[in-house]
Amino acid sequence: MLYSTYMKIVMFTDAYWPRVNGVTVSVDSFSHALLRAGHEVLIVCSFYPDAASVERIASESEHEHPNVYVPGERKSGEPEVIRVPSMPLFLSKEDRLAKLHKWFWVSKQIDLFAPDILHINSEFVIAEFGFQYARRNNLPAVYTFHTLWEDYAVNYFPMVPVFLLKFFARRYLKYVINKAYLIIVPTVQIREVIKKYNIKKQIHLLPTGIDPRIFEHERAEVDRFRNIMEQKYPALKGKRILLFAGRIAKEKNLDFLLALVPRIREKHPETVFLFVGNGPDLSYFQKECEEQGIEEHCVFTGYLSRQDLALTYAISHIFVFPSLTETQGLVTIEAMLSGTPVVAIGEMGTIMVMGGNNGGFMVKNDPEEFTRRVFDLLEDPDLYQRKAAEAKVHAKAWTIDSLTEKLVQIYRAAIKSFPPKKS
């Protein structure tokens, strides 16, 4: 246990499993680490149809399930989860929007938990529930600024001029940030953005950590998984896998990667590109591969479970990551923990995670340099082994338990300094 006394923490997030993104991974990783440290965690999130068989779900009628949160009923090692009824988000079929009129029902469930502090991880309806609860109950609300919506909004509103999107995104983010008692940022770049907003709040730099145990596998287990994948995707058989894992969306710069397939395959026909993940542009990139005549060399798996994704890193030869908008680059750390060297473009969170050529090569947004570094790892076995070993060592600094200790310190400082309610 990190401390002799425990805290009761409510995490609010508009995105959670089965929705796969960096926010989900952050909330999941920290919640489990907090539980291991002896604290209690309640997660309030949107209901997703695919979650129905996994967790207890908030009913449309609160009278059908009057005790969705029941003290003491949490499974060992798992956070309690309240799923708030939601509706599809017309801008993105992957995402859900919680129903506003469920606020009073949600607040009653949180009352049963009796939290010490609230941690808000998103900016929409669930986040608003968190801020309202903090205000009504005079509790500190910590907010993690995960997503640079100024850059991401264009993917949801492509018909709107970019300058207008940036203007409205900036205004809305400032509105959200000003509701929080203090701010957590996962990267230096996001900290600089907040400073530009001229917001006078405490800011704490805290990346999301990764649980290394997920990526520890026996050789026999990895070999069995490789056989399963080759049976399901024959194009992988006998090939060296160049892996991309993440959201299959245009903002991940996947066109850059597809353009490299012919030149890499020309020199190294024993390679195949594996794209793991779901996203709004999955069918678009599959069609792009067909039109470019490279569909036989590019495999798209769609969504994989966390366990299967961890094994996928282990069967891959190189992790190739072209994203220019990554706030944290968690998948890069996951690949490194698996001993898979990385070739990634040095932008945004990738810069902080890799810090140079640690565990692979951090390159410019340049196809020639990217390709050259891939060739270096494919053609020099000694270099490859050095980078694979270096990756595992470098990634240890990003393990979840060490970073969770810092998060607990932030929570305790917030609780201690938070002003009492005026009488």
C-alpha positions in Angstrom: 0.0 0.0 0.0 1.3 3.4 -0.9 -0.2 5.1 2.2 -1.5 3.9 5.6 -4.9 5.3 4.8 -6.9 4.9 1.7 -9.0 7.3 -0.5 -12.2 6.8 -2.3 -11.9 8.2 -5.9 -14.6 8.6 -8.5 -13.2 8.7 -12.1 -15.5 10.3 -14.7 -15.0 9.5 -18.4 -17.2 9.8 -21.5 -15.1 7.0 -23.1 -14.5 3.6 -21.5 -14.3 -0.1 -22.5 -15.3 -1.4 -25.1 -14.4 2.0 -26.7 -10.7 1.8 -27.3 -8.6 5.0 -27.1 -5.9 6.6 -24.9 -8.5 7.9 -22.4 -9.9 4.5 -21.8 -6.4 3.0 -21.3 -5.5 5.8 -18.9 -8.6 5.4 -16.7 -8.3 1.6 -16.8 -4.6 1.6 -15.9 -4.8 4.1 -13.1 -7.9 2.6 -11.6 -6.4 -0.8 -11.3 -3.2 0.5 -9.9 -5.1 2.6 -7.3 -6.9 -0.6 -6.3 -3.7 -2.5 -5.9 -2.4 0.4 -3.7 -5.4 -0.1 -1.3 -7.7 2.7 -2.5 -11.3 2.4 -3.7 -12.3 3.4 -7.2 -15.7 4.1 -8.8 -15.8 4.7 -12.6 -18.7 6.7 -14.1 -18.9 6.3 -17.9 -21.2 6.1 -20.8 -23.1 2.9 -21.6 -21.9 1.0 -24.7 -24.1 -1.8 -26.2 -21.1 -4.1 -26.3 -20.6 -3.7 -22.6 -23.9 -5.3 -21.7 -22.4 -8.7 -21.0 -19.4 -7.4 -19.1 -20.6 -5.1 -16.4 -23.5 -3.9 -14.4 -25.5 -1.4 -16.4 -27.6 1.5 -15.4 -31.2 0.8 -16.3 -33.4 3.3 -18.1 -35.6 3.0 -15.1 -33.8 3.5 -11.9 -36.5 1.6 -10.1 -35.6 -1.6 -11.9 -32.1 -1.4 -10.4 -32.2 0.9 -7.4 -28.7 -0.1 -6.2 -26.4 -0.1 -9.3 -23.6 0.8 -6.9 -23.7 -1.4 -3.8 -20.9 -0.9 -1.3 -18.8 -4.0 -0.9 -20.0 -5.7 -4.1 -16.9 -4.9 -6.2 -15.1 -7.9 -7.6 -11.6 -8.3 -6.2 -9.1 -6.2 -8.2 -11.8 -4.5 -10.3 -13.2 -1.0 -10.0 -17.0 -0.6 -9.6 -18.5 0.8 -12.8 -21.6 2.8 -13.3 -22.8 2.8 -16.9 -25.0 5.8 -17.7 -27.7 5.3 -20.4 -26.5 7.0 -23.6 -27.3 7.6 -27.2 -25.2 7.2 -30.3 -23.1 10.2 -31.3 -24.0 11.1 -34.9 -20.5 12.5 -35.6 -18.8 9.2 -34.7 -20.4 5.8 -34.6 -17.8 4.6 -32.1 -18.8 7.1 -29.5 -21.7 7.6 -27.1 -23.3 10.6 -25.5 -24.7 10.1 -22.0 -28.2 11.3 -21.3 -28.3 14.6 -19.4 -31.5 13.8 -17.5 -29.7 10.9 -15.7 -27.7 13.4 -13.5 -29.8 13.0 -10.4 -29.8 9.2 -10.7 -26.0 9.2 -11.1 -25.5 11.6 -8.2 -27.5 9.2 -5.9 -25.2 6.3 -6.9 -22.1 8.4 -6.1 -23.6 9.4 -2.7 -23.5 5.7 -1.8 -19.8 5.6 -2.6 -19.1 8.8 -0.5 -15.9 9.9 -2.4 -13.0 11.9 -1.2 -12.0 13.3 -4.6 -13.2 13.4 -8.2 -11.0 12.8 -11.3 -12.5 14.0 -14.6 -11.0 12.6 -17.7 -13.1 14.0 -20.5 -15.0 17.1 -21.6 -18.6 16.2 -22.3 -21.8 15.0 -20.5 -20.1 12.6 -18.0 -17.5 15.3 -17.3 -20.3 17.8 -16.6 -21.8 15.3 -14.1 -18.4 15.2 -12.3 -18.1 19.0 -12.1 -21.7 19.4 -10.9 -21.2 16.8 -8.2 -17.9 18.5 -7.1 -19.7 21.9 -6.9 -22.7 20.6 -5.0 -20.7 18.5 -2.5 -17.7 20.9 -2.2 -15.2 18.3 -3.3 -11.9 18.9 -5.3 -12.3 18.0 -9.0 -9.0 17.1 -10.7 -9.1 17.3 -14.5 -6.8 15.5 -16.9 -6.5 17.2 -20.3 -6.0 14.2 -22.5 -7.0 15.4 -26.0 -6.0 18.4 -28.0 -9.4 19.0 -29.5 -8.1 22.0 -31.4 -6.3 19.5 -33.6 -8.8 16.6 -33.5 -12.0 18.5 -34.1 -11.4 18.7 -37.8 -11.9 14.9 -38.0 -15.4 15.3 -36.7 -16.4 18.5 -38.5 -14.4 18.4 -41.9 -16.9 20.8 -43.4 -16.2 23.6 -41.0 -13.2 26.0 -41.6 -10.2 25.0 -39.4 -9.8 28.5 -37.9 -13.4 28.4 -36.6 -13.0 24.9 -35.2 -9.9 25.9 -33.4 -11.6 29.0 -32.0 -14.6 27.2 -30.6 -12.5 24.2 -29.3 -10.2 26.6 -27.5 -13.2 28.5 -25.9 -14.8 25.3 -24.8 -11.6 23.8 -23.4 -11.0 26.9 -21.4 -14.5 26.7 -20.0 -13.9 23.1 -18.9 -10.5 23.7 -17.5 -11.7 26.6 -15.4 -14.1 24.3 -13.6 -11.4 22.1 -12.2 -9.5 22.6 -9.0 -6.2 21.5 -10.6 -5.0 20.2 -13.9 -3.1 17.1 -14.9 -1.4 16.9 -18.3 0.1 13.8 -19.8 2.7 15.7 -22.0 4.8 18.8 -22.0 3.1 19.9 -25.2 -0.3 20.0 -23.6 1.1 21.9 -20.6 2.3 24.5 -23.1 -1.2 24.8 -24.6 -2.7 25.5 -21.2 -0.1 28.2 -20.6 -1.1 29.8 -23.9 -4.7 29.8 -22.7 -3.5 32.0 -19.8 -5.2 29.8 -17.2 -3.9 30.3 -13.6 -4.3 26.8 -12.2 -2.0 24.3 -10.7 -0.7 22.1 -13.5 0.9 18.6 -12.8 2.8 16.7 -15.5 1.8 13.0 -15.3 1.9 10.6 -18.2 -0.2 7.5 -18.2 1.6 4.4 -17.1 1.4 0.9 -18.5 1.1 -2.3 -16.5 4.1 -4.4 -17.6 2.6 -7.7 -16.5 0.2 -7.6 -19.4 3.2 -7.9 -21.8 5.1 -10.7 -20.1 4.5 -14.0 -22.0 6.1 -17.4 -22.2 7.6 -18.3 -25.6 5.2 -21.2 -26.0 2.2 -18.8 -25.5 3.6 -16.4 -28.1 4.1 -19.3 -30.6 0.6 -20.6 -30.1 -0.8 -17.1 -30.7 1.3 -16.7 -33.9 -0.2 -20.0 -35.2 -3.7 -18.8 -34.5 -3.1 -15.5 -36.2 -1.5 -17.2 -39.3 -4.5 -19.5 -39.6 -6.9 -16.5 -39.4 -4.8 -14.3 -41.6 -2.7 -16.4 -44.1 -0.9 -13.4 -45.4 1.1 -13.4 -42.1 2.5 -16.9 -42.5 6.3 -16.9 -42.5 6.5 -13.1 -42.7 8.2 -10.5 -40.5 5.4 -8.3 -39.2 5.5 -4.5 -39.3 2.8 -3.5 -36.8 0.7 -0.5 -36.4 -1.7 -0.5 -33.4 -4.2 2.3 -32.7 -7.3 4.0 -33.9 -7.7 3.5 -37.6 -8.4 7.1 -38.5 -7.0 9.6 -40.9 -5.4 11.7 -38.1 -3.0 8.8 -37.4 -1.2 9.6 -40.7 -1.8 6.1 -42.0 -1.6 7.3 -45.7 2.1 7.9 -44.9 2.6 4.3 -43.9 0.6 2.9 -46.9 2.9 4.8 -49.3 5.9 3.0 -47.8 4.5 -0.5 -48.4 5.7 -0.9 -52.0 9.3 0.3 -51.4 9.7 -1.8 -48.2 8.2 -4.8 -49.9 10.4 -4.4 -53.0 13.6 -4.8 -50.9 12.1 -7.1 -48.2 9.3 -9.2 -49.7 9.4 -11.3 -46.5 7.5 -8.4 -44.6 3.8 -7.8 -44.1 2.0 -4.8 -42.6 -0.4 -5.5 -39.8 -2.9 -2.9 -38.7 -4.6 -3.6 -35.4 -7.5 -1.5 -34.2 -10.9 -0.1 -35.1 -11.9 3.3 -36.2 -14.1 5.5 -38.4 -11.8 5.1 -41.4 -11.2 1.4 -41.4 -13.1 0.8 -44.6 -11.4 3.8 -46.2 -7.9 2.4 -45.7 -8.9 -1.1 -46.7 -10.2 0.4 -50.0 -7.0 2.5 -50.3 -5.0 -0.7 -50.1 -7.1 -2.3 -52.9 -6.7 0.7 -55.1 -3.0 0.8 -54.6 -2.7 -2.9 -55.2 -1.1 -3.6 -51.8 -4.1 -5.4 -50.2 -2.2 -8.7 -50.1 0.5 -7.2 -48.0 -1.7 -5.3 -45.5 -3.8 -7.1 -42.9 -6.5 -5.3 -40.9 -7.7 -7.1 -37.8 -10.1 -4.6 -36.4 -10.5 -4.6 -32.7 -8.4 -7.0 -30.6 -8.8 -7.6 -26.9 -6.1 -6.2 -24.6 -4.7 -9.7 -24.1 -4.5 -10.4 -27.8 -3.1 -7.0 -28.5 -0.3 -7.7 -26.0 0.5 -11.0 -27.8 0.4 -9.2 -31.2 3.2 -6.9 -30.1 5.2 -10.0 -29.1 4.8 -11.7 -32.6 5.7 -8.5 -34.4 9.2 -7.6 -35.7 9.0 -3.8 -35.7 6.4 -1.3 -34.4 5.8 1.4 -37.1 4.1 4.5 -35.9 3.5 7.5 -38.2 1.0 9.5 -36.0 1.6 13.3 -35.8 -1.1 14.0 -33.3 -0.5 11.5 -30.5 -0.8 13.1 -27.1 1.0 10.3 -25.2 2.1 7.5 -27.5 1.1 4.7 -25.1 1.2 2.1 -27.8 4.8 2.9 -28.4 5.5 2.0 -24.7 3.5 -1.1 -25.0 5.5 -2.2 -28.0 8.7 -1.5 -26.1 7.6 -3.5 -23.1 7.1 -6.4 -25.5 10.7 -6.0 -26.7 9.6 -4.8 -30.1 11.8 -2.0 -31.5 10.0 1.1 -32.7 10.3 3.4 -35.7 8.1 6.5 -35.1 7.8 10.0 -36.3 9.0 12.4 -33.5 5.9 14.5 -32.9 3.7 15.3 -29.9 3.7 12.6 -27.2 6.1 10.4 -29.2 8.9 12.9 -28.4 8.3 12.6 -24.7 8.0 8.8 -24.7 11.0 8.1 -26.9 13.2 11.1 -26.0 15.3 10.3 -29.0 16.4 6.9 -30.4 15.5 5.0 -27.3 14.2 1.5 -28.0 14.2 2.2 -31.8 14.4 5.3 -34.0 12.6 8.6 -33.7 12.6 10.2 -37.1 11.3 13.2 -39.0 8.1 13.2 -41.0 10.1 12.1 -43.9 9.4 8.9 -45.9 13.1 8.4 -46.8 14.4 8.5 -43.3 11.5 6.4 -41.9 12.2 3.7 -44.6 15.9 3.8 -44.0 15.5 3.1 -40.3 13.1 0.2 -41.0 15.7 -1.2 -43.3 18.4 -0.8 -40.6 16.4 -3.0 -38.2 15.5 -5.5 -40.9 19.0 -5.9 -42.1 21.3 -5.7 -39.0 20.5 -8.5 -36.5 23.0 -7.1 -33.9 21.4 -3.7 -34.1 18.0 -5.2 -33.8 18.9 -7.2 -30.7 20.4 -4.1 -29.1 17.3 -2.0 -29.8 15.0 -4.8 -28.6 16.9 -5.0 -25.2 17.1 -1.2 -25.0 13.3 -0.9 -25.6 12.5 -3.1 -22.5 14.8 -1.1 -20.3 13.6 2.3 -21.5 9.9 1.3 -21.1 10.3 0.5 -17.4 10.3 4.2 -16.6 6.7 4.3 -17.7 5.3 1.5 -15.6 1.9 2.3 -14.0 2.7 1.7 -10.3 5.5 4.3 -10.1 3.3 6.9 -11.9 0.3 6.0 -9.7 2.3 6.9 -6.6 2.7 10.4 -8.1 -1.1 10.5 -8.8 -1.9 9.7 -5.2 0.4 12.5 -4.1 -1.5 14.9 -6.3 -4.9 13.7 -4.9 -3.7 14.1 -1.3 -2.3 17.6 -2.0 -5.6 18.6 -3.6 -7.7 17.3 -0.7 -5.4 19.0 1.9 -5.4 22.4 0.1 -9.1 22.4 -1.0 -10.9 25.3 0.8 -13.7 24.2 3.2 -17.3 25.1 2.4 -18.3 28.6 3.5 -20.9 28.6 6.2 
